[in-house]
Amino acid sequence: MQRLIEVAVSRYGQLDALVNNAGVSQAMPATRESPDDFRRVVDVNLNGVFWMAQACARVMQPGSAIVNVSSILGLTTGGLPQAAYSASKAGVLGLTRDLAQQWGARKGIRVNALAPGFFKSEMTDEYKPGYLDSQLPRIVLGRIGDPAELAATAVWLASPAAGYVTGQTIVVDGGLTIT
């Protein structure tokens, strides 16, 4: 992390935005999930978000922005047994609110979260065949999201156009969480 930050600051003079978008998942019943399995998911999805945000906040100037990518599974269920993933993504939402409060007043850094619904991605490529189609009736817009739609929301949150938005979770799910 530190090397990445040093390269960015060296190349661009400052670090204006961070989009924390790393994640791993595993689908298994909670009764079979080992402590190591659970820790691995939480370590990447929650701890990794914290450590990267902390390292970036040390060099960010007022007006900078952090966008943490969570998931709708931090708010609802997808019908898959994903205790570690859901817990880690819910943790990202709480972490986002706390960092927004801490760093907004002291450092002038905005911190927000995205809660994506179902988008075509490397992670959804691993779902069992037919799973995404089975979720379509739950999605008000009746389709899987286009990754460009999620990216546009992240760019907005990282930009000065969202300069008065902090501590928020922006749900980008085609209406899934309202059904």
C-alpha positions, 0 to 999 in steps of 0.5 A: 500500500505504501509503495502504491501511495508513494508512486501516485504522489510522486507521479501526480503530486498529490492523492485526491481520491481512493476507490477501495474496490477489492473483495473476495467471496466464498459461498458456504454454509456458516456451520461449515465455515472455518475460522481461517475461511472467515478471517480471510474474507474479512481480512481482504474485504474489511481490514484491507479497506481500513488499512488502505484508507488509513494510509491514503488519509495520511497524505490526502489534502482537504477536498479529497475523497474516499469511496469504499465499495461494499455490497447490497449483501451488507444490507440484504441477502442474496440467497447464498450462504455468505456469512463472512462476505455479508458481515465484511461488507456490512462492516465496510458501511459502519467503517465508512460512517466512522471515517467520514465523521473523523476525517471530515471535520479534522482533515476535510476528507469525504468518505462514502460507500457504494453498495452495488447490486448485481453487475457482471464481474469476475466475482459473478462469473463464479456464481452457479449457472442461472443464479443471476437470472434467478435474481432478475425478478427481485430487480425493479429494472429487470436487468443486471447492472452495466459496470459503467453505471457503477463506475459513473457513480464512483467517479461522481462520489470522488469528484467535487460534484459530490463535495457536500456528500459524506458518510453516505451509502449509495445503493446502485442495484436497479431497485433490488433493495426496495422490493 
